[in-house]
């Protein structure tokens, strides 16, 4: 059973440990990387087509408004599909549980960021740090709201109590917020070659994991998940 927030008891492993390479440690399975890649491409389509529809200079440059509207609508509708398919992967489900659990050291990580402390000791993290957990939760909620308001704009009259103007307002404001957050996410990824390596190959350097994600390797709430053990390490 999964542990509660802040617990020191590890969660039962969802899958056997993956093989390691010299100096490297397995971080993501192929299924997890495919989910991330497919979601990224669909999100890029949504943001790009939205920019071409919303910004007049781009709209005049690209043209083909009907095609852009169609691509934007269907890329938005298909956005949850990689996530739903990824649920078939035990490793993906295990990572969702990690992202959904906020431990005491995650609050310490956020306090360190607020105080601008950059020492790895001041920012303890499991497989995912607190910033990644906050981002994952925020973007998941934002996508659901974007889909709901987009469908209300598409199928006008489905909810008479909600005007199309209100749906457009929420959709547009949240779209700008999503674009800003995605830009920050991409910027952080470009500043961390090891994070990109993990998403590209599934492996990262062990010394990088030890420095930035020590709880992933040491005893703690997430150790049992990544080691394949069902009890505390000795």
C-alpha positions, 0 to 999 in steps of 0.5 A: 500500500502507498505510504501517506505524505511524510511517511518514512515507510517505503511503498511496495515496488510496482515493477522489478528494478531495471538493469543499470549501466556502469556509472548510470542508473535507470530513471525512466522506462520506454513507456514513460518516455513515450508518454512524455514525448507524445504529451509534449508534441500534442502540447506544442501543437496546442500552443503553436496553433493557439498563437497563430489563431490569437496573435494577428501577425502570426494569423496573417503570416500563416493563414489557413485558419480553418485548418489551424482551428481543426488541429488545435481542437483535436490536439487538445482533445487527444492531449489526455490520450498518452496519459491514459495509455501510460496507465498500462505501465506499472512504472508510470503508475508508480511515478504518478504515486510519487508525484502525488505524494508530498513529504516533509523534505518537499516542504524543505525544498520549497523553503530553500527555493524561497530563501534562494539556497542552492546547496543540494543539502538544503534541497532534499528530493526523491525521484522528483523534487517538490518543484516538479511535483507542483508543476505536474499537479498544476499542469494536469489541472490546467489541462482539464480546465482548458479542455472543459472550456474548449468544449464549452466554446465548441459545443455552445449551449451544452451548459446554458448557465455558462456563457460562451464569453465566460468560457473564452475568457477563462480559456484565454487567460489560462492559455497565457499561464500555461504558455509561461509555465511551459516556457519555464519548464523547457528553460529548466530542462535546457539548463540540466543536461542530465534531465534531458539525458534521462528523458532521451535514454532512460538513464542518468549519471548516478552522481547526478542522482546522488547530488540532486535526488538523494532520497531516490537512492537513500532510505526514505519514502521512495526507496522501496519503489526504486530498489524493487524492495518491499521493506526498509533497506538495511 
